[in-house]
Amino acid sequence: MRVRHPPCSRRLLAICALVSLATAALLGHILLHDFLLVPRELSGSSPVLEETHPAHQQGASRPGPRDAQAHLGRPRAVPTQCDVPPNSRFDCAPDKAITREQCDARGCCYIPAKQGLRGAQMGQPWCFFPPSYPSYKLENLSSSEMGYTATLTRTTPTFFPKDILTLRLDVMMETENRLHFTIKDPANRRYEVPLETPRVHSRAPSPLYSVEFSEEPFGVIVRRQLDGRVLLNTTVAPLFFADQFLQLSTSLPSQYITGLAEHLSPLMLSTSWTRVTLWNRDLAP
């Protein structure tokens, strides 16, 4: 038995198929538009495009949304004095690359590096400490058998977790040309690099250097007795002493720097925004 179709049935089937495809595409567009899944933390807010600039371009990584929310730090007042020369800027974001808003939340200055013939200067920080950034205060300075002792106190926590707010300073004038000082947590014993140092039991009678102290912000200044040249100055940036982050900054008396721990490099180290690893297995992640 043969079944005959009406002459126009095939044309109608083709038209019906096209209408069905168009309907399916339209419904799919409507469903995707109306039922788009939005993360809970973004619901109820309009999308914002945010540009991330490297705070230190060398070794910086771009943080994700979760990382940015977890490490914004405590909100601070935006600094009003940011006219710091580029070569005197100390990085306020040594842990990661941050945005202008995150830099402001840390209470630091944000100025992008100027573009030169070769682009932005390698490693120059865009987010840096203002001169008024809070640090430790020197208290109870007294003479000791070896040199000086003092207490360092911090009243304003930093953006790093678990700050040690009270520290002990010991300054030992061991020989006429060697000064040794330590900054430690007096309440808890911490790991120290197992380096052998000479044992000295009395202060050097005629050192070739002088030691000065800045009370607030705390700092140690060492000068050469012969001409008064500054050899060490830790007042240039705040002191950090947290559970997993220690930072002591100084200005360099000369561009001729050699040595500094164990690594493969030329004898003369570059002082142009160069990072050198000290007493670690490798660079920080």
Secondary structure, 3 states (H helix, E strand, C coil): CCCCCCCCHHHHHHHHHHHHHHHHHHHHHHHHHHCCCCCHHHCCCCCCCCCCCCCCCCCCCCCCHHHHHHCCCCCCCCCCCCCCCHHHCCECCCCCCCCHHHHHHCCCEECCCCEECCEECCCCCCEECCCCCCCCEEEEEEECCCEEEEEEECCCCCCCCCECCEEEEEEEEEECCEEEEEEECCCCCCCCCCCCCCCCCCCCCCCCEEEEEECCCCEEEEEECCCCCEEEEHHHCCCEEECCEEECCCCCCCCCEECCCCCCCCCEECCCCCCCCCCCCCCCC
